[in-house]
Amino acid sequence: MLRVVAIAAIALALAGCSRGVRTYLDEPPKKLSAWRLFTGNPSNLNPNERVIPYELNTQLFTDYATKRRFVWIPPGQAATYKVDDTFDFPKGAILSKTFSYPADGKERLIETRLLVNTNHGWVALPYVWNAAQTEATLDVNADPVEVNWKNASGETYNIHYAIPNSNQCKECHDQAKVTGPIGPKARHLNRDLDYADGRFNQVAYWMRLGILQGAPAQSPKQPVWNDPSTGSLDARARAYLEVNCAHCHSPNGSASNTGLYLTDLETDPMRIGFCKTPVSAGNASAGMLFDAVRGHPELSILAHRMASDEPKIMMPEIGRTMVHREGVELIREWLASLNGTCESPRRTI
């Protein structure tokens, strides 16, 4: 009998020392390491058991930062597939996104953002990495971080990288005033990815692992914005606008009152911005009349605001300090390729 009790006590002790992921449904820890999402050297971001990497076909631009994404879903539970919307994740699910820049032949980690489905709904938690790259600390109102790096062409950049506070996170992640994920959708995730056990389609792999349920044999697929082999110019431009703009510019987003809806599923030309006068662009319109003009990127407020880095003019308003030159070029090329006219009492185009 005593042996049975002793064995039970050992089993409980081992369970308590488990190095698996921990989920905090009420008060989040101050240190990223407390979540146990990663093992070994913290800066290597080696995923713990059941922590699955994922990538999107077209990614949000954030001052040319590199991003590494992971998802963890509690054992015995799964996300529910939705054909057009974000997957429905269970309580306790964790989405992780780490932002980094090249530095001395390595990657300098700047911040890791967690989106956690807690007892109080989804909560956004920004963790800022220390200079030694050994730990990240929760900071809901972090100061900008000075970052210097060179791109593949040898160009040198120096920026003050802005880490969004909790309220700014809601500006993007609130849909119909409810905070939640915006990236993990079927058409964003439908792509192949290299895993430790081979290369697989992400949606199929999630189904195989049991962390996703209800996915059909075929899912919609969004193209990669800068890879012509994945889709037409129109499809790639629409994908870029969806990922970079539609979290606000959609019927449920914070900019729903503008009537400018930039999801790639929108089919109404006026809602996409063609020949549409802005609700209240003010000086940000630079005297232009319409959000988008077919054949004329130079007369399109959309392209003008994307090409600006001035406060109150630039779009998106947060999440960047730099102009995404390649993204602006894509949108200008797309607008220039379209045929049509806009008429107004003041100007005919």
N, C-alpha and C positions, 0 to 999 in steps of 0.2 A: 504493500500500500504506500509506504514511504517512497519507494522507488517511482511509483506512478506519479505521486505529487511532485517529486523532484523533476521528472521528465517534463511534466506540464509547466512547471515554473521556468525551466530552461527554454521551452518552446515560446512562452510568453515573452521572455527576455529577448530572444532572437527576433521575434516579431517587432518588439519595440525598437530594436536597433536596425531595422530594415532601412536600406539606403534607397528605397524607391522614392518616386516623386511624392511630395506632400502637397495637399490642397488646403488652403485656408479660406473658409467660406464666410468668415466674419472679419477679424482683424488681420490685415496682411503683415508679414514680417518686414523688418527694416532692411534686411540683406537679401540679395537675389539668391545667394547660395542656400538659404533656408528652404527654398522651394525644391531643391535637389533635381532640377531639370537637367543639369549637366554633371559629368563626372571628370575626375582627373584635373589637369591644368585648367582653371576656369576660363582663361582667354581662348582656349581651343574650341570651346562650345561643343564638346563631345556629348551627344545626347544620352541621357539615362535610359533605362529600359522603358519601352512603350512611348518614348518621346520621338515623334516622327517628323523628319524635315519635310518641308513642302515649298514649292515655288509657284508663282503666278505667270501666266503667259505674257501679260503686259503688266509692268509694275509702276507704282506711283513714283514720280520723280521727287527726290529729296536731296537736292544739292549734290548730286552725283554720289551719294553714299551707297556703299555695298550693304545689302540686307540679307540676313539669314533668318528664315522662318521655321518655327517648329509648332507642333500641336501635341497636346496630351489630353487624353480622354480617360476618365476613371475606369478601372477594370469592370467588365460586365455591362458597360454602357456604350452607346454609339450615337453619333450624329445622324440626323435624318436628312436624306437627300431631298433637294428641291430643284426643279429644273431651271428656274430663272432667278430665284432669290438665294440669299445666303443660307447655307445648311443650318438646320436647327440643332444646336449643340446642347448636351445635357448639363445639368448642374455639376459644377466642379471642373468643367473643361477649362483648359488653359491654352491660349494662343500666345506665342512668344515671337518677337521680332527684334533683332539686334542690328544696329547701325554702326558701320565702321568705315575707316579710310586707310589707304596704304601708308605705311610709315616705316622707313628703314628696312624694307624687304619683308615686313610683316603687316598685319592688319591691326590698327589701333581701334579698339572697341570704344564707342562713345556712349551709347545708351542701349538698354534693353527694355522694350515696352512689353508689358504683359497685359492681356485682356482676359479677365477671369470671370467665369459665370458663378457668382457667389449667391448666398442666401438673399442678398439685396439686389440681385440682378447683375448685369455685366459691369465690371469695374476696371477702369484703365489705370495702370500703375507704371510710371516711368522710373527705371533704375539707372543711375548714372555711374559709369565705371571710373575707378580711381586711376591715377597715373601709372601705378605699378601693374595694372591689369590683373589684379588678384581678386577684386570684389566690386560689386555694383551696389549702390545704396539708394533706397527709395527717396525720391525728391520730387514732390508734387509741384514745386515752383522753382525749378532749377535755373541757374544763371546760364547764359550762353557759354559755349565752349570754343576756344580758339583752336582752329584746325588748319594745318598746312599739309598739302600733299601735291604730288605730281600725277598727271594722268598718263596713259600709255604712250601718248605723243610727246611727253616731256614738258607739257605746259604746267606751270606752277600756280597753285591757288592758295589763297588765304581767306578764310571766312570765320565769322563768329556763328557757329552752328547753334541754332535755337532749338532747345528741347521744349516741347509743348507742355503747358501745365494741364491740370486735370480738366479745367473748363474748356481749354482749346481742344483737347482730345474729343470732347463731346460735340464740338462744332462739326467734326467729320463723322464721328461714330454714332451720333444720335439720328435715328430714322423715326419720324413721327414722334419725336421727343422721347424715344426709348433707346438707350445705349446698347450697342451690339456690334459684332463683327461685320465687316463690309467686303473683305477680300475673298473668303472661301466660298466661291460659287462654282457650279459645275463648269461653266464655260471658261472660268479663270484657271481652274485646276486640271482641266482635261489636257494633260501633256505627260510625256515620259520624264522620269527622274531616276538618277542613279542612287540605289540604296546599298546597304552593306551586303545584301543577298542577291543583288542583280539590278537590272534596269527594267522598270515597270511603269505602266500608266498609273498616275497618281490616284485617280478615282477608283480604278480596279484594285489597286494595292490597298487602299483604305477599306474597301469591301472585303478583301482577302483577310485583312487583320481583324475584321469585326468592329472597326471603329466608325464605320459608316453603314447605314442600312437603306434599302430601297432604291439603289441606283440601277437604271436600266442598262442594257448591253451597250447602247450608244448614248453619249451625252453631247450637248452643244459644245462648240469649241471656239474660243476667241483667238484671233491671230496675235502674233508678236509684233508690236508696233513698228519695229525697225528691221523686220525680216520680210522682204517682199515674197519669199517663197511660201510664207504662211497665209497670205491673203492679199486681196486687192488693196489699192491705195485707199479707197473709201472705207473698207472694213478695218484697215489698220488705223486710220485717223479716228474712226468712231470708237475703236478699242482704246486708243490713247485718251480721248475725251471722257470715256466711261470711267476709266481708272483714276484719272487726275482731277476730274471735275464733277462727276455725277453723284458722288457721295453728298454734295451740297445741292447741285442742280438736278433735282429729281422731285417728283410729287411729294415724297416724304422727307426730303432733305431740308437743311436750314435755309436754303435759297429757293424754296418752293414758290414763294410769292413773286419771283421774277418771271415765272412762266417759261423760263429757259431750262429745258430738260435734256441733259446730255448723255443719258444712258444709251448704250448701243442697241437697245430694243425699241427706242422711240422711232416712230415712223412719220409723225406730223412735221412737215418742213418748218412750219412756224415755230413749233416748240423747240426744234433743233437750233433755231435762231435765224433762219433764212428770211430776210426782208422783215424782220421783227424789230420794232423799236424798243429800246431798253426801258425798264420801269423807272429806274432812277440811277443812271450811271454818272450823271453830273459831269464834272470836269474829266472824269476817267474816260469818257467817250471821245475826247479830243476832237469834238465837232462832228464826229461820224454819226450817221442816222440809224444804222442797223447793226444788230449783233453779228450777222454774217451775210455776206454778199457773194453770190456765186460768180466766180471768175475774177473777183477783186479782193484779194486778201488785204490790200492796202486800204480798203474802205470798210473792213470788218473789225468791229470793236473787239470781238473774240480774240483775233490774232494780235491786235494792239495791246490788249491787257496781258496776254501771255508773254509778250516780248518786253514787258516792263518789270523793273525791280523796285519801283517807287511805291511806298506805302499809299494806300487808298486808290491806287491804279492797278497794281499787279494782281493777277489771278493765276493760281489760287492765292488767297490772302495770307494763309499760314502754311507752314510745312516746307518753305523754301526761302532762301535769301538771294539765290542766283537765278538767272534766266536759263531755262533748258533749251539751248540753241537748237539741238537736233529735233526736239519736240516741236518747237515753233516752226522750224523748216518743214516738218511733216504737215502741219496744219495749213501753212501757207500754200504748199504744193497741192494739197487736197482742195482748198478753196479755189485756187487758180484753175484746177482741172474741170470745174463744174460750169455748166451753161445755164443761163437764166438772167432775168432782170428784176430790178426792184424799182418801183415808181413811188414818188412822193410829191406833194405840192411844191416842195422846195427844190427837189433835185430829181433828175431822171438818169438812171444808170444803164 
